[in-house]
Amino acid sequence: MNRIILALDEVIQRDKIMQIQEYIYAVKIGYPLLLQLGVGGVNELLSGVKVKRILDLKLADIGNTMIKIVSKIPGDGVIAHAFIGVEGALDELKRFLDSTGEKLYLLLSMSHIGWNDSFYDYLKDVANEIKPYGIVAPATRSGILQKIRHDFPSLEIISPGVGVQGSLPGDALCNGADYEIIGRSIYSSLDPIGKVKEISKLQEERILECKGAKGR
């Protein structure tokens, strides 16, 4: 089972992505790549790539504005902030994505040190009302990741923060995540293909060590 989501924050040669895709679940496309290449350039870079595309736009606006943005960028899933609330925002975005077959991922907690989880209960209420396909939760803080898995046992959880930010491959999987989002450790490597294979092996070894990892 492929448990890696490749965060494409910088350009990787297309032939390397084609080889890497055998070992990943999806690619995550964010503003750095979109600003560098444009929508057309990203589509060209990923032409022929068969894995899912998750748009990491961290949407946080009124519904109409968010719909205008996502309607211009093709993808299989879209990440939005939960803190913007339901009415006039996430409810409209969710209806639009349902109509196009795209999946909504809600960001409930971030991986950097400065994030504050004190308003998590509010974000949880938003997610329960919106019923997204998935949740973004940090690999770097096992406590909140475990709590989110407990609160949302049936939703797909994807976790950033593996590698450069400090979490080890497989740790998030053991704490409830379905997939780990990994970027700089791969695209900054002199051998990104070899790095993906190494990370995949480390994930499997870690899963064998822990209890309760999904997909064992």
Residue pairs with C-beta under 8 A, 6 or more apart in sequence:
1 215
2 22
2 23
2 24
2 25
2 200
3 25
3 173
3 178
3 179
3 180
3 200
3 203
3 215
4 23
4 24
4 25
4 179
4 180
4 182
4 196
4 199
4 200
4 203
5 24
5 25
5 26
5 27
5 28
5 54
5 158
5 179
5 180
5 181
5 182
6 17
6 20
6 24
6 26
6 27
6 28
6 182
6 183
6 186
6 187
6 196
7 27
7 28
7 30
7 56
7 160
7 181
7 182
7 183
7 184
7 187
8 17
8 27
8 28
8 29
8 30
8 33
8 183
8 187
9 30
9 32
9 33
9 183
9 184
9 187
10 32
10 33
10 36
10 187
10 188
11 33
11 36
11 37
11 45
12 20
12 187
12 192
14 45
14 46
14 47
14 48
16 192
16 193
17 27
17 45
17 46
17 49
18 48
18 49
19 193
20 186
20 192
20 193
20 196
21 49
21 50
21 51
23 196
23 197
23 200
24 51
24 196
25 51
25 52
25 179
26 51
26 52
26 53
26 54
26 76
26 77
26 179
27 46
27 49
27 51
27 52
27 53
27 54
28 54
28 55
28 56
28 181
28 183
29 42
29 53
29 54
29 55
29 56
29 73
29 75
30 55
30 56
30 57
31 56
31 57
33 42
34 42
34 73
37 44
37 45
39 72
39 73
43 74
46 53
52 76
52 77
53 74
53 75
53 76
53 77
54 75
54 76
54 77
54 78
54 79
54 105
54 158
55 70
55 73
55 75
55 77
55 78
55 79
56 79
57 69
57 70
57 73
57 78
57 79
57 80
58 79
58 80
58 81
58 107
59 66
59 69
59 70
59 78
59 79
59 80
59 81
59 84
59 93
60 80
60 81
60 83
60 84
61 69
61 84
61 89
62 88
62 89
62 92
63 88
63 89
63 90
63 91
63 92
63 93
63 96
64 92
66 80
66 89
66 92
66 93
67 92
67 93
67 96
70 78
70 93
70 96
70 97
70 102
71 96
75 102
76 102
76 103
77 102
77 103
77 104
77 105
77 133
77 134
78 93
78 97
78 102
78 103
78 104
78 105
79 105
79 106
79 107
79 136
80 90
80 93
80 104
80 105
80 106
80 107
81 106
81 107
82 90
82 106
82 107
82 108
82 123
82 126
82 127
82 130
83 119
83 122
83 123
83 126
84 90
85 126
86 126
86 129
86 130
90 104
90 106
90 126
90 130
91 130
93 104
94 104
94 130
94 131
94 132
97 103
97 104
103 132
103 133
103 134
104 130
104 132
104 133
104 134
105 132
105 133
105 134
105 135
105 136
105 156
105 158
106 123
106 126
106 127
106 130
106 132
106 134
106 135
106 136
107 135
107 136
108 120
108 123
108 124
108 127
108 135
108 136
108 137
108 148
109 115
109 117
109 120
109 123
109 136
109 137
109 138
109 141
109 144
109 145
109 148
110 138
110 160
111 138
111 139
111 140
111 141
111 159
111 160
111 161
111 165
111 167
112 140
112 165
115 138
117 141
117 144
120 144
120 147
124 151
127 135
127 152
132 155
133 155
133 156
134 155
134 156
134 157
134 158
135 148
135 152
135 155
135 156
135 157
135 158
136 157
136 158
136 159
136 160
137 144
137 145
137 148
137 149
137 157
137 158
137 159
137 176
137 177
138 144
138 145
138 159
138 160
138 161
138 167
139 145
139 159
139 160
139 161
139 162
139 165
139 167
139 171
139 172
139 175
139 177
139 180
139 181
140 161
140 165
140 166
140 167
142 171
142 175
145 157
145 159
145 172
145 175
145 176
145 177
146 175
146 176
148 157
148 176
149 157
149 175
149 176
149 177
150 176
156 178
156 179
157 176
157 177
157 178
157 179
158 177
158 178
158 179
158 180
158 181
159 167
159 172
159 177
159 179
159 180
159 181
160 181
161 167
161 172
161 181
162 168
162 169
162 171
162 172
162 180
162 181
162 182
162 185
163 169
163 182
163 183
163 184
163 185
163 186
163 199
164 183
164 184
164 185
167 180
168 202
168 206
169 180
169 182
169 199
169 202
169 203
169 206
170 180
170 202
170 203
170 204
170 205
170 206
170 207
170 209
170 210
170 213
171 206
172 180
173 180
173 203
173 206
173 207
173 210
173 213
173 214
173 215
174 206
174 207
174 209
174 210
174 211
174 212
174 213
176 212
176 214
177 214
178 214
178 215
180 203
182 199
185 195
185 199
186 192
186 195
186 196
186 199
189 195
207 213
207 215
207 216
208 216
